[in-house]
Amino acid sequence: MSDASLAVHELRFGFPVPGAVPLDNGLYRLAWRGAAVMGILNVTPDSFSDGGRYTTVDDLLNAARRMLDAGALFLDVGGESTRPGAQPVSEDEEWRRVGPIIERLTREGRGVISVDTMKPGVARAALEVGAHLVNDVTGLRQPAMLRLCAERRAPAVVMHMRGEPRTMQREPRYDDVAAEVTAFLRRRAEAALQAGVPSVAVDPGLGFGKTVEHNLALLRALPELVSLGCPVLVGASRKKMIDVLANVPKASDRDPGSIALHLHAASSGAAIVRVHDVPSHVQALRVHEALHSRS
């Protein structure tokens, strides 16, 4: 096993963030070793795994606290499902869903709070109430989203997606999926950094306009993506590919397969794994890291 599992990763912010240290250039550096866990907090009625599970702000807040207590470094709050075939929601509706929980979480001052949105208006409102990170499945392709992250000095996760959620799984085709996704993410990361975004993480977008074979090729090629020099986020949690590979029809039963995929990602140098089941992932990653530590 290489030292990739225990590499130090970082994001830089233009404002104070829990756990970050100030730098001389006015930025704040958040650093961690190995793969950090990002807990998924869906405020949606139709997400593929846990849509409609939480019905009140207090339910959501308690779920978020449990994730943080279990060891999540990041919490990703989303108000619009991006599952294949998902229908869009209005900006007002999306903000109505995520606004109260983001505001409450940031007021508590625990964890790095990410807003999972494609809409610049929702991202702006989230940053205004204290969110720290923008997770954009469209890869900051909208000029308004790119400008916002640069102006607010907020780091971003840029993801690769072919098409958009309603159509992305209609016969996706690539000549070389790993090379094409890596090239796209390189371009988007460079554009963001040149525009003034202080830091960028990249996400290959498993299941977003990809077949199972494409997903496996991307996971095998993660070292190429890591070589870009940006933190790499991998989100395989409860994805349909686990059902295809291991015959697990129910999404909530796919955590063992999720852990297997995320341990592979950690071994390949991934910096963040985005998960539903935080306690099991934290436990597995701690054991994994201990096995490969030389101390």
N, C-alpha and C positions, 0 to 999 in steps of 0.2 A: 504494500500500500504506500502510495506517495504521500508527501506532506500536504497535498492539496486538501485533505480532509481537515487540516488544522491551520490553514492559512488565515491571516488576519485580513478582514474586510472593513470597508468604511464607507460612510456617506457623509456629505458635507451640507450644512444647512446655513441659511442666512439669518437665523434667529435661534434663541435658546431652545434646546430639546432635552427631555429627560435622558440623563446618562451621557450627554455630549459635553465636550470640553471646548472652551474658546480658543481660537487661533489668532495669531497676530494680524491676519488680514480681515478680521471682522466676521469670519465664518466660524461655525461650530462643527467639530468633528465627532461623529459617533463611530466607534470602532468595536469590533467583536471578532472572536476567533471561531472558526468552523462555521457550520450552517446554523443561522438563527431561525427561529420559528416565527412565522407570521400567522396569527389566528384569523380565520374568516368569520366575519360577523355580517350575515346577510339580513338586510331589512327589506325582504321581498316576499311576496306571496307565491312566487313561481320559480325560485331557484331549484336546480335539479336535485339537490340533496336535502336541503333544510329550509326550503321555502315555506313561509308561514309558521315556522316553529316558535318564533318570538312575537308576541302580540302587543307588548307594552314597552315603554322606555325602561321601566324598572327591570323587566325580563331581560332586555338587551344589556342593560348595565350590569346585571348580575352575571350574565354569561361572559361578558367582557372581563369582569373581575376574576372569574374562574380561570380564564385563559392566561391572564397576567400572573395570577398566583401560581399557575402550573409552569410558568417559565417562558411565555411568549414575549419576545422583544417588540414585535410589531402587532398591531391590530388593523385589519383592512375592513373598512365599513363600506358596504355597497347597497344601493337602493334600486338597482335595475339589473335584472337577470341578463347574463350574457350566454346562457346555455344555447345550444343549437336550436334555431327556430323561435327564439324568444322575441316577443313583441316589445317595441320601445315604449317608454313612458315619458310623460312630459317633464320638462325641467322643474316645474313647480311641484309635481308629484314626487319626483325623485328627492328633491330637497326636503319636502315635508317628511319623507321617510327617514332620511339620514341626519338632518340638521340637529334635532334634539339630542340624539345619542352622541354625535361628535362633540357638541358643545358640552355635554355633561362629562364625557370622558376627558376632554382636554382640561376641563376645570379641575379634575382630580389629579392631573399631573403625573399619571403613570403610563409608561409605554409610549411608543412612537405610533401616532395615529395616522393612518393612511385613508384617503378617500378614493374609493374604486369607482371612477366615473369617466365617461367619454365626453361630458358636457363642460365646457369652460365656465359656464355660469354656476354650475354646482360646485366645481372645483374652487372657484373664487370665493363663494360663500363659505365653503368648508375651511379654507385658509383663514378667512376673516374671523372665524370663531375659534381658531386655534389648531386646526389640523396641521400636520407636519410634512406630509408626503402625498403626492398625487400618483395614483396608479391608473394609467391610461391604456386600455387595451388596444387603442388605435395608434399607439406609438408616437404621440405628440404630432400627428400629421396635420391637425388643425392649427393654422397659424395663431389663432387666439389662445389656444392652450399652451403653445410654446411661449408666446409672449407673457402669458400669465405667470408661468413657472419662473421665467427669467426676471420679471418685474418683482415678484414676491420672494425671489431667491429661495424657492422651494425645490428640493430634489424631486425627481420623477422616476417611476418605473415605466419604461417603454417596452411594449409587447408587440410581437408579430401576430397579425391576424390576416388571413386571406378573406377578402370580402367583408361582410358584416354579419352579426349573429343570426339573422334570419336566413341567410343564404350560404354561410361559410362552409357547411358540410356537403354541399352539392358537388360531388365528384371533384374534390380538390386534386390538382395535378402540379407536380414539380419535376424539373429535370434532375436537380440535385438539391433535395430539401435542406440539408445541413448548410451547404454553401449559400443558397439563396436566402435563408433565414438569417445566417450570420452576416451576410453582406447588408441586408436590410437594417439589422440592428446596429451595425457599425455606422451606417449613414445617419440613422436617426439619433444615435448617441452623439456623434460628431456635430450634427446640426444643433442639438440641444446645448451642448457645452459651448459652442461658438456663439450661440445666442445669449449666453449668460446664465443658463441653468447651472447651479453650483455643483451638482452631482447627479449621476444617472445610474440606475440599475437596469439591466436588460432581461427580458423574459421571452423564451422561444415560443410561448403560446401553445402548449400541448393541447390538442383537441380543438384549436381555433383554426378551422380550415385545414385540417390534417387527418389522415387516416391513422390507424394503429401503426402501420408500417412506418409512416412518416414520424410519428411520435417516438418510436423505438430508435429510428435513425438519429433523431435529434438528441435523445438521451445518450446514445453511444458517442455522439460527437460533441458532448458538452465541453471537453477540454479546449476545442477550437473556439467556442464561445467565451470561455473563461479567459482565453488569451487576449481578448479585446481589452482587458484591463478594467472593466466595469464589474461591479458586483452582479452576479447572475442569480435571478430568482427562478425557481422551478415550482410550478403548481400542478401536481399530478393527483391531488387529493380526490379520491372517490370517482375518478374519471371513468367514462365508459370503457376505455381500453382495458381496465382491470377485469371487467365482465368478459370481454372478448378473450383475454388471455387466460382467465382462471374460472370462468363460469360463475360470476357473482352478480346476479341480476339486480339485487337491491343495493342502491347506492350507499346506504348507511352501513352495509356489511363489508365495504371495501377498504377499511382502514388497514388491515394487514398488507394488502397489495400496495396501498399508498405508501406505507412505511418502507417497503422493499424498494420502491422506485425512488423515494426521497433519500434513502441511505446510499443508493447508487449515485444520486446527484451530489450528495455531500462528498462522497469519495472522489468525484470528478472535479471538485472545487466550487460547487454551488455555494453561494453566500446566504441565501434565504430560501426556505421552503414554505409554501403557502398551504395551510392545512385546516381541516375541520376539527380533527381530534388532537388538540394540543398536548394533553398529558402523555399520551402514548408516544407521540413523536419526540417530545423532550426526553423522555426516558430512553428511547431507542438511540437517539443521537448522543446522549451522554455516555452510554455504554460503548457505542461505536467509536467515539473520540478517545475514550479511555483505552480501548484496545490498540489504537494506533498512535497513542502518545508515547514519546521516547523518554519521558521523565519518570 
